[in-house]
C-alpha cells in the first residue's frame, strides 16, 4: 500500500487502485501519517528553486553517454598520488621531528647511544662483562 501511496502522488491511479488506497487509508492510521509526511516532503521540495552552473546539463548527459558506451571515467592518477604522497610525507616528517625532540628532552643529547637506546659502556666494565663466568 505504501508503494501505491507514493505512486498516487506522482501518477493517476486506476479506479480499482484508488479504491484500494482509500480503503487502506481509512483503516490504517500509520498509512495516513505517512501520507501527511510525504505531503510535507513534497511541499518542501516543490518550494525550492534549484539552479545549476552553465553547462551542467551537457556535462551530465555526456557522462551518461560515456557510461552507455562503456567508457571508464578517467582519474588523474598522478595528481591524486602526488597529493596523497605530500600529505603522508609531511605527516611522517612531523612525527619524526617530534620523536627526535622527545629523545633530546629525555636524554639531553642526540648521539648514537640515544637513538639505539644503549647506555655507554666504559672499557673497564666491558672487560668485566667479557671475563664474567658463571
N, C-alpha and C positions, 0 to 999 in steps of 0.2 A: 504494500500500500504506500510505503514511503516513496518508492520509485514512481508510482503513479501520481503522487502528490507533486513531486518535482517536475514530472513531465507536464502536469496540468498548468504549471506556472509558465512554461515556455511554449507548449503546443496546445492545440484544441483536442480534447479527448472525444472519443466516440460516446454515443448516448449511454451505452452499457457501462463503459469505464467511468463516466461521470456519475452514474447512478451508484456504482460500487464505491467510489470515492466519497460521495456524500453520505452514504450509509456508514462507512468506516469512520468518517469524521463525527457523526452523531454518537457512535458507540465508544470511540476511543478519545479520552481526554489527552492522552500523550500525543496522538496524531494532530489534534487541534493545536497543542502547544508548538509542535514542530512547524505547523502551517504559519503560525504567528511569527516564529523565529525566522523562517525562510522569507516571509514578507518583509521583515525588518532588514534582513541582509540585502534583499533585492532592492529595497528603497535606498539603502546606504550606497550601494554600488551604482544605482541609476543617478544619484545626485552628484556623483563625481565626474569631473571632466578631465580626461587624461590627454596629455599632449606628449608627443614623441619628437625626437630630433629629426631634422630633414634627412631623408633617405632611409629612415628606419624600416619602412615597408619594403623597400627594394632589397635591403640587406637581409631581412628575414626571408623574403621569397627566394633570394639567391641561395641562402643556406639550406632551405627546404629543397630546392632544385638540386643542389650538390649532394644532399643526403639521398635523394631518389636515384641519382646517377651512381651512387656508391663511392663518391669521393670522400676521403677522410679529411676532416678539418685539420689543417696543419698547425702545429705548435712550434714556436721558435725555441728549439731545444737549447741552443747556445745561450740565448739571452736568459732563459729560465735557469739553466745550470750555473751561469755566471752569478746571477742574483743570489741563488741559494748558496753557492760556494762562498761568496763575500760575507753573507750573514754568518755562516758557520765558522769561517776563518776569524772574523772579528770576535766572535764569542770565544773561540779557542784561545786567542791571544789574550783576551781579558782574563780568562781563567788561569792561564799560565802566569801572568803578571801577579795575580792575587796569590797564587801559591808561592812564588818567589818572595813576595813581600812578607807573607806569613812565616816562611823559613828564616828570613833575615831577622824578623822581630823575635822569633822564638830562640834562635841560636846566636844571634849577634854578629854573624858573619855569613859570607856566601863562598865558602870553599868547597872542595870536593867532598870532604867528610860530611858537611851539612847536607849535601844533595843525596849522598849514599846512605846516610843515617848511621855511619860507623864513627865511634869515638876514636880520637887519635891514640895510638899505642906507642909508648916510648920504647926505645931499643931494649932497655933493661927488662921491662915487662914482657916483651916479645920473646926474649931468650928464656925467661922463666916459663912461659907458656909452652915453648917448644920442647924444653927439657923435662916437663912435668910427666911423671909416670904414675900410673895407678898402682 
